[in-house]
Amino acid sequence: MPNDQGATVETTDLDKLQQQIRPNVAIGRPGLKQAGGHLYEEYLPQLSGKRGIKVFKEMSENDAIVGGILFAISAVLSAVDWHVEPDDEDLPEDREAADFVETCMADMSNTWSETVVEALSMLVFGWSFMEVTWKRRDGQKRDRLMSSRHEDGRWGWAGFDIRAQDSLLRWEFDGDARLTGMWQLPPPDFQSRFIPLEKAVLFRLNPKKGSPEGASLLRTAYRSWYFKRRLQELEAIGIERDLAGLPVLYGDPSMFMSGNEEKLESYKRLVRDLKRDEQEGVILPSLRDDQGHLVYELTLLSTGSRRQADTTDIINRYNAEIAMSAMSDFMLLGHSRTGTYALGVTKTDLWATAFGYVLDTIRNEVNERELPRLLALNGMTGRCRLEHGKPGNVDVEKFSKMLVNLGAAGMPLGSQDGEFERFVFDQVGLPAPEGSAAPLRPDPDPPRGTPEMLDDEDAQSAA
């Protein structure tokens, strides 16, 4: 039998090839470093496992720059429009499936925007594990989770419920190193629970080697954040010392002799704990030597107000590095002496495009796992897919110029059903006008006068 190059392949060779490409048989492994359900890919111990979860949580909740970046991302991405499209508009079963899925999204105990916000916790931790719960659509019930706006008896989603990252006990893998579920140890009872992957969706940011934990958006910002935090602590201590002065205590030399350790320690505490506040004050014995000098004397050494290193510039540099790691350094424009409006617009567009990938991750996971289950559970043969809009705002000026240029080039703008007009108004954030859609470009030669002033043919056209 000839092959692609024209050479002849023996039947025995074909048998060997067929044995090598048997379906569902893998020889190699992804190489994920895991043992006992715990991952060992991170080379910094402080960022591995539960310790890493605590660090990323501190970064997200206790740093102004990181918190601002995450809030901006979450606010923009959670406001994006989501809709369900049939695979084939001409097939009634596909349109029915799309309409049904949209009713399920609107019938959950939590809104779809809230679901997206919970899924976006993968930005902080690298992953978000959400258990999918179901309900019969049998109308209103006392149990809000099981209550439904519909009474068709079909199965729908009760909700996509987050399973907190810090409640992770370990992951479960099968013999082929494929993930099968998550073991959880959640409060308040801290009972071990296993959640199979078939009952959940796992959203991951930048998964490598099939890792269930992905990679945190904050991982590359950790080094800059760590040094900035340390520098801020030293800066605060230095400012406090500059304001209070360096305390120096002159005392009786006998305090350094053996047997006076307790006295020496008390004076150490005195100079160590001396602070400038509303309760400041020191009490020392008024004891003088033979020459009339005070035996105990406390003074404050002042320092220059300027340090060799400007901590403000260093901290600003670390802030810029943190923002750049998340492609969000445009947020710092206006806080420094550099940067232009045009540069900010360009970086904002790039930022919106990049984080569209995060929405793609959510969309793809739902499309691949949950939509087939939902439709199959209800015996529906139609096919549909979840889609999302573009994050960020449209540049109205550029968009308007584009429409003008298209109209000047002779392209017809407008549609009989008003779909194009609705799209245009939606892009600029305006409500579409009610009724029949008017053309965006006026007739270049409209009829003049009233129908009574025109002949019959023109009157009919004007009407």
Order of alpha helices (4+ residues) and beta strands (2+ residues): alpha-beta-beta-alpha-alpha-beta-alpha-alpha-alpha-beta-beta-beta-beta-beta-beta-alpha-beta-alpha-beta-alpha-alpha-alpha-beta-alpha-alpha-alpha
